[in-house]
């Protein structure tokens, strides 16, 4: 029996085949899928903001920021048996939901999140093999641990996979 | 001022703002749609992001969101959320034969919806301004039709550093048109910045 594990906002989780991870309705937030095809360990993180200079140990805070959540996800995957050199990433989200709010801090948050995610993955030498970021619509994201496929669902544009 | 540490008197103030604002909104909607609109007792709650999304019917519920910024004495955001049916009703009342469906939001329906958002937001903002004597301006609404979770994450992300809490007002409107009545609900999220919330309270003589 395979199960589907939900990852909330500012949350992350790791599963093994045959399970699936899902995070709903990414707006300007970014979903980071990481996968080791040999051990079939899959990890998904849903970050809200680019970076934190905070060094606190509150796990809720750690999972909120790209620069702290991604290393935490990697650690969790390694504890589940994944090997770092085999891990590859697929990312989605970082949309601009509202155009022209007259507040640039709102309009470019998605873009800043994507940039921070790319930077955090580069620092860990994890290659990005699929990138479905930006634009102006919400995305629900599934990651199946059996094959590492990232499936994206939108309300107005249907579904597609990477 | 911390949303999580509000006492019952402070929450009553927000509830009263919600009541007056919803009353104003029913009056404006009725004028705008040229038909009688009645309103039930609004619910006013302080919720966090996940609870707001659940109250809207789950993260993937399709909704129309209108986002406005509060400026001047009070800073923050106000967001008006409505289900597709509400948008459909408002647009067909406003546009008559010109209106087909809301599946594709063209420029005319988008600007009509922005006007609805403007009227709704002004109803609540005027309630605060009248009660407190503070001056508040609202920006032109920005519109988005998408999943509830993705829409609500916008203010949640923007205020993540300040608070996880959002003032959530649920309204039940009844459009009483000739012989058939129709129910429509809408939701207002109010997110004054914490020093603005403090200003509202102190202008009303509430100790904080």
Interface residues (C-beta under 8 A of the other chain):
Chain A: X8 X9 X24 X25 X26 X27 X28 X29 X48 X49 X64 X95 X97 X98 X99 X100 X101 X102 X103 X105 X106 X109 X136 X137 X138 X139 X140 X155 X156
Chain B: X49 X50 X53 X58 X59 X60 X62 X65 X67 X69 X139 X140 X142 X143 X144 X145 X146 X147 X148 X149 X150 X151 X153 X154 X156 X157 X158 X160 X161
